[in-house]
Amino acid sequence: MSTPRRSRRSAGLLLFRAAGTGPGGARPGAEDVEVLIGHMGGPLWARREAAAWSVPKGEYGTEEEPEAAARREFTEELGVPVPPGDWTALGEVRQRGGKTVTVWAVRAELDVASIVPGTFTMEWPRGSGVQREFPEMDRFAWCTPEQAAERLITAQRVFVERLLAAVRGADGTPGRPPSGT
């Protein structure tokens, strides 16, 4: 008799800011948002751009609450504490590999130069017996929703759509992103 496979769950935080608020200041009339995403690290993702980026997130077990896991994973993957701000639930999605991902959005500013990514160890090249260390995410970028749609793995694109719905008016026109205090 086989044992049931453990359901894999992951939780993460999607930082967002008003578009154009990074270095150089806000663009006149900027009413939309940018999101902070990370390129997945390691040799398997090294030469990929499209569908090779992710919301900072990570797995958690039954003993941990998803919000706590999202906070822990953000700090582990970016090497900085979670910025203060109100959390907006963006729901969950099931990725192609079967993992269920739950994400919250937080309006915050973060200088990508301050990020010190966490690392993982794997055998590379495969079958070589050599263990190498790689960053969990090897670079980060503030992206427009359109850029994020091209870069994010397919299943996670819905989180940007949900964020936009949360920060825009009921009629779909751009509004002011919720304040994050």
C-alpha positions, -999 to 999 in steps of 0.1 A, spaced: 0 0 0 15 34 -10 16 63 14 -2 94 3 20 121 -11 24 152 11 7 182 -4 33 209 -11 24 244 0 43 276 -4 37 312 8 51 345 -3 50 383 -4 46 404 -35 59 439 -28 44 467 -48 49 505 -51 34 533 -71 50 532 -106 80 555 -110 88 559 -73 122 543 -75 155 561 -82 148 593 -102 114 599 -86 79 595 -97 69 600 -133 43 627 -139 8 612 -139 21 578 -128 -10 560 -115 -2 523 -117 21 500 -98 54 482 -100 60 448 -84 92 433 -70 100 399 -84 131 377 -84 148 356 -110 151 320 -98 187 310 -90 208 280 -99 220 265 -132 186 253 -143 173 289 -147 205 306 -156 198 311 -193 161 317 -190 142 350 -187 107 344 -197 88 324 -171 119 322 -149 110 348 -123 89 343 -91 73 360 -62 96 356 -32 81 326 -15 89 292 0 75 260 13 61 254 47 48 225 67 16 218 87 32 232 119 36 267 104 10 293 95 12 305 59 16 342 70 46 332 92 60 312 63 57 341 39 75 364 63 102 338 70 108 330 33 109 367 23 137 373 49 155 341 39 154 348 1 161 385 2 183 388 33 163 418 45 133 420 69 98 423 56 90 461 52 62 474 74 28 477 57 -6 463 55 -9 428 39 -35 423 12 -45 387 5 -41 378 -32 -53 342 -26 -38 310 -38 -30 292 -70 -20 257 -79 11 255 -100 17 230 -128 39 208 -105 11 205 -80 23 230 -54 -3 254 -39 11 289 -36 -5 316 -13 5 352 -17 0 385 0 8 420 -14 25 447 7 29 482 -4 65 491 4 97 505 -10 128 483 -11 162 491 -27 172 460 -47 209 469 -40 202 461 -3 192 425 -11 215 397 0 199 365 -14 198 333 5 215 302 -9 209 265 -15 232 236 -22 228 211 -50 249 186 -69 262 203 -100 268 191 -127 243 164 -120 259 130 -114 293 147 -106 292 142 -69 302 179 -65 280 200 -42 278 237 -52 260 266 -36 237 289 -56 215 319 -47 178 310 -43 171 341 -64 200 356 -83 186 390 -91 156 412 -84 137 439 -103 109 463 -99 86 455 -129 55 470 -145 26 446 -146 33 440 -183 70 431 -176 60 409 -147 35 390 -170 64 381 -193 88 372 -166 68 354 -140 62 316 -141 28 312 -157 8 302 -126 20 332 -106 9 358 -132 -26 358 -116 -12 374 -85 -3 405 -104 -38 406 -120 -54 402 -85 -31 430 -72 -42 453 -100 -79 445 -93 -73 454 -56 -56 487 -63 -79 499 -91 -114 511 -88 -144 488 -94 -146 502 -130 -110 491 -137 -96 526 -139 -63 532 -121 -66 545 -86 -42 551 -58 -26 520 -44 -37 513 -8 -16 529 18 8 507 36 15 519 71 
